[in-house]
Amino acid sequence: MTASGLTYYSDPDHYEDHSKQEVKYTTCYMCACRCGVKVYVEDNKLRYLKGNPDHPTNQGVLCGKGSSGIMKQYSPAKLQKPLLRKPGAERGSGEFQEISWEEALGMLSERLEKIRSSDPRKLAFFTGRDQMQALTGLWATQFGTPNFAAHGGFCSVNMAAGGIYTTGAPFWEFGSPDWDRTKYFLMWGVAEDHDSNPIKIGLEKIKRRGAKFVAINPVRTGYAAIADEWVGIRPGTDAMLALSMVHVLLERELFDWEYLVRYTNAPYLVIDNEGASDHGLFLRDDNGNPQVWDQNSGGFADATGTDIAPALFGEYTGPKGERVKTAMTLMAERYLSDEYSPERAAEITGIDAERIEQIALEMAHVAFRETIEIDCEWTDWAGRKQDKFIGRPVSMHAMRGISAHSNGFQTCRSIHFLQMLLGTVDVPGGFRSKPPFPKQVPPAMKPMGGDVEKALAPDTPLAGPPLGQPTAPEDLLFDGDGKPLRIDKAYTWEAPLAAHGMMHMVLTNAYNEDPYPIDTFMTFMANMSWNSTMNTQGVMEMLTAKKDDGEYRIPFVVVSDAFHSEMVNYSDLVLPDTTYFERYDCISMLDRPISEPDGPADAIRHPVIEPDRDVRAFQDVLVDLASRLKLPAFTNEDGEPKFKDYKDFIVNFEKAPGIGFLSGWRGKSGEKSLVGEPNPNQWEKYLENQSFFAYHLPEHMRFYKGWNKDYLEFAKESGYLGSSEPVVMNFYSEPLQRFRLAGEGVYEGPKPEDPVDRERLKSYFDPLPFWYKPLEQQRVEDDEYPFFALTQRPMIMYHSWDSQNAWQRQILAKNYLYMNRERAEQLGIPDKGWAWVESHHGKIRCQVKHMEGTEPTTVWTYNAIGKQKGSWGLKPNAAESNEGFLMNHLISELLPEKMGERRITNSDPITGQAAWFDLRVKISPAASGEEGVWPEFPGIKPFPGEPERPEVLRYDTRGRK
């Protein structure tokens, strides 16, 4: 009994009888963290969810998103049966008829068979945040279409590519700060929902230890709210901030000389021969090995040699009389200039010069005066014995806030430069890679295996996956007529290093039949007509547009989703998916695993409850379609299926001998880890181990992975690396320089013809990162559009999947435009007052909320709260569709028109990353009587068999709704 008179019981059995409940373990899917969850089930119903304390990702922690998975399972928005647009009904009308699965798959496989036997490119297969790209990518490869990509192109490809082309280990899912040892942590542009539980656990650790936490973000919410120091930067200027810190470190000679010489290409010699085809390329010997200046011999030497002392700075005359400089010399020439001084950075970023210098010096102090040493014998890549690991305990993490800009690739590289100069990559206390990373820089995988001919051949798989990492113009994808091979124009002069494809351009290009028409657009869990697109209203019109003959410009649209999203209405065929509690799945080492820095790890999902609807997991659908289409990897020589379903595929498919989708309990008897023959009982072993597998690296392999001989050999044997050669981190990017030479017209190979492409390559493909004004902002007037406009997701939600969740809706069912209080008052906009927000592309009306923790020139809102009336199982009067709004209406997938130029994608010119956060707007108070969100769109009709939409959705202690 407490002072309030209420009685509390610690025994959960006091509230209900647990004897009838079964406990199961699976993997959460309420965000990208993929935490382990402990599920209590009774009578095929979810009773309770909690975090799995044994799981490596969340260690028992479960956030509000994960806990509310119960209400996702019981959402009235769940689709019930396959649906076909009624004959004669208009696309977008919501007029469907129920059909059987055999009808649906028979119809689809017949259509796909015709495409594959004639022109596989006419299938565009683009998926959302599916977490199974190893399967979807394999399926597209086997089908033979180059037109495949997933969520990354409009999410964080700059983050991935920035790491892949620089350190070999990107931020985000493939690395993390050494939370247990770091003493100084910088978080760049990470929204409050990103990497939810791992970051919360990590921040709790560093706060308890007294480590300093600096948050660099225009908005102080979420993680930034508990930072020791908040740096309210202007959006899109992070590269200038990072490089001005590089200026300070170079000026004070505060960098790790030995680390740079051993593990980076800073000593490599670069040819200085302006106007020639070798300008800016590395000096190489007759065997193609990059050269350094060896201080021992006083001459040129192979950079990969082990008995040399490379000069970090210097200018020399090459063997043929050419002038050469070390990459470090070029860096010093650039970043020590006034252009990158803290004073210049202050003008651009809005951060005081003294503060910039202070942060840089604090990092250097921690790195070099508070060094960590771990006594442990290890062997470097050259066979040299070491007796300890040296750690510089400064770490960083970054995400979409810096990525989703058209200067984001160079920004990501700039932040990695800080880590490399301080010697903090993959060391104790620094930013540590997670297996299967790091990779050699860049990885050797070319898009489509580098074989364009196979991408054009009917009934033929591609030579390699549709996505990859180009290193030269020869790796780009054009057909025999010089036209883009892909519908999104990834891997062309418009976006050469588009490592994740360009999902935001698919529908626009298909509508325009540029570079060619498609037949079928197939997508999974991507809300392409609403929040998962730029130019929302325009895309809705494209999906319903017809040609002169009355046929749709995009002939056939197939959508798989578990819920009635806005995109479902724009489908011709709807394949209802299961929830994550109802399907088999895996979080694979071949994809985006749950590894930690101390070792590889993967996990599974399995049906903890059986579906109560006529639905199928899209993974199973893909395996079924592959068998019907007789795709080689899925069928035997006699044409019979190799796999009966996705579960069977996971256990028995081998990418290479011994390498499969799951790493645990391999071998015929389950005695092997990581590599081994398929084990028929592998799935059961995962279930016995709470649905995950974790391999713990011995201590001598946990750090310096890219240069650790034992780890490199381990990674090669495990299939993570193609060779055991060391990872050379790239300050100077020779691949970028090759593309710039093509733009200059002197490259000895493919070169663009369009002056626009030539200028973009010359301007932005700089081998050393630099800051430039985002492309869209170069075409609009700052004075006319004085505010930066951003979106982020709330901590309790992830994409639009969760904003229809009954528990989460009680916390947030409408969004505001958050604005610096002083600036709002200057404009005469009261707190919660209505305002017009206008960009060069569109106009919306929404409610403004005053906020102190917002950079003065920035406004922002939560994404995906606003809904189209009637979608997601919500009542037409729901707050989301009457008071919520979408910033996407202001954003265009194309840059503003420019005289004499074709329309160019509003993306990073290097990677094709969608530039969501380059938006500039003007804001004015709405007139008296102008209230309510605008624009509005017609409501969505209920789908056939849709459950009743209740006024109140409950889940009480006995499961009543």
HELIX and SHEET records of a PDB file:
HELIX    1   1 PRO A   12  HIS A   14  5                                   3    
HELIX    2   2 HIS A   18  LYS A   20  5                                   3    
HELIX    3   3 GLY A   64  SER A   67  1                                   4    
HELIX    4   4 GLY A   69  GLN A   73  1                                   5    
HELIX    5   5 TRP A  101  SER A  118  1                                  18    
HELIX    6   6 PRO A  120  LYS A  122  5                                   3    
HELIX    7   7 GLN A  133  PHE A  143  1                                  11    
HELIX    8   8 HIS A  151  PHE A  154  5                                   4    
HELIX    9   9 VAL A  157  ILE A  164  1                                   8    
HELIX   10  10 TRP A  172  PHE A  174  5                                   3    
HELIX   11  11 SER A  196  ARG A  209  1                                  14    
HELIX   12  12 GLY A  222  ILE A  226  5                                   5    
HELIX   13  13 ASP A  238  GLU A  251  1                                  14    
HELIX   14  14 TRP A  257  TYR A  263  1                                   7    
HELIX   15  15 ALA A  327  TYR A  335  1                                   9    
HELIX   16  16 ASP A  338  TYR A  340  5                                   3    
HELIX   17  17 PRO A  342  THR A  349  1                                   8    
HELIX   18  18 ALA A  353  ARG A  369  1                                  17    
HELIX   19  19 ARG A  400  SER A  403  1                                   4    
HELIX   20  20 GLY A  408  LEU A  422  1                                  15    
HELIX   21  21 PRO A  447  GLY A  450  5                                   4    
HELIX   22  22 GLU A  453  LEU A  456  5                                   4    
HELIX   23  23 PRO A  473  ASP A  475  5                                   3    
HELIX   24  24 MET A  503  MET A  505  5                                   3    
HELIX   25  25 VAL A  506  ASN A  512  1                                   7    
HELIX   26  26 THR A  536  THR A  544  1                                   9    
HELIX   27  27 GLU A  566  TYR A  570  5                                   5    
HELIX   28  28 PHE A  618  ARG A  628  1                                  11    
HELIX   29  29 PRO A  632  PHE A  634  5                                   3    
HELIX   30  30 TYR A  646  ASN A  652  1                                   7    
HELIX   31  31 GLN A  682  GLU A  688  1                                   7    
HELIX   32  32 GLU A  699  MET A  701  5                                   3    
HELIX   33  33 LYS A  705  TRP A  707  5                                   3    
HELIX   34  34 LYS A  709  GLU A  717  1                                   9    
HELIX   35  35 GLU A  734  GLU A  744  1                                  11    
HELIX   36  36 PRO A  755  TYR A  764  1                                  10    
HELIX   37  37 GLU A  776  ARG A  779  5                                   4    
HELIX   38  38 ALA A  806  ARG A  809  1                                   4    
HELIX   39  39 ARG A  821  GLN A  826  1                                   6    
HELIX   40  40 SER A  871  GLY A  873  5                                   3    
HELIX   41  41 ALA A  879  ASN A  882  1                                   4    
HELIX   42  42 MET A  887  LEU A  890  5                                   4    
HELIX   43  43 TRP A  916  ASP A  918  5                                   3    
SHEET    1   A 3 GLU A  22  THR A  27  0                                        
SHEET    2   A 3 GLY A  36  GLU A  42 -1                                        
SHEET    3   A 3 LYS A  45  GLY A  51 -1                                        
SHEET    1   B 7 PHE A  96  GLU A  98  0                                        
SHEET    2   B 7 LEU A  83  ARG A  85 -1                                        
SHEET    3   B 7 LEU A 573  PRO A 576 -1                                        
SHEET    4   B 7 PHE A 556  ASP A 561  1                                        
SHEET    5   B 7 THR A 520  PHE A 524  1                                        
SHEET    6   B 7 LEU A 123  THR A 127  1                                        
SHEET    7   B 7 PHE A 148  ALA A 149  1                                        
SHEET    1   C 2 GLY A 175  PRO A 177  0                                        
SHEET    2   C 2 PHE A 431  SER A 433 -1                                        
SHEET    1   D 4 GLU A 229  VAL A 231  0                                        
SHEET    2   D 4 LYS A 212  ILE A 216  1                                        
SHEET    3   D 4 TYR A 184  TRP A 188  1                                        
SHEET    4   D 4 VAL A 394  ALA A 398  1                                        
SHEET    1   E 3 LEU A 269  ASP A 272  0                                        
SHEET    2   E 3 ARG A 323  THR A 326 -1                                        
SHEET    3   E 3 GLU A 315  THR A 317 -1                                        
SHEET    1   F 2 GLN A 291  ASP A 294  0                                        
SHEET    2   F 2 GLY A 299  ASP A 302 -1                                        
SHEET    1   G 2 ILE A 372  THR A 379  0                                        
SHEET    2   G 2 LYS A 385  GLY A 391 -1                                        
SHEET    1   H 3 ASP A 585  ILE A 587  0                                        
SHEET    2   H 3 ALA A 601  ARG A 605 -1                                        
SHEET    3   H 3 PHE A 692  ALA A 694 -1                                        
SHEET    1   I 2 GLU A 654  ALA A 656  0                                        
SHEET    2   I 2 ILE A 659  GLY A 660 -1                                        
SHEET    1   J 7 PHE A 787  GLN A 792  0                                        
SHEET    2   J 7 THR A 858  TYR A 862  1                                        
SHEET    3   J 7 LEU A 817  ASN A 820 -1                                        
SHEET    4   J 7 LYS A 843  MET A 851  1                                        
SHEET    5   J 7 GLY A 833  GLU A 838 -1                                        
SHEET    6   J 7 ARG A 920  PRO A 925 -1                                        
SHEET    7   J 7 PHE A 787  GLN A 792 -1                                        
END                                                                             
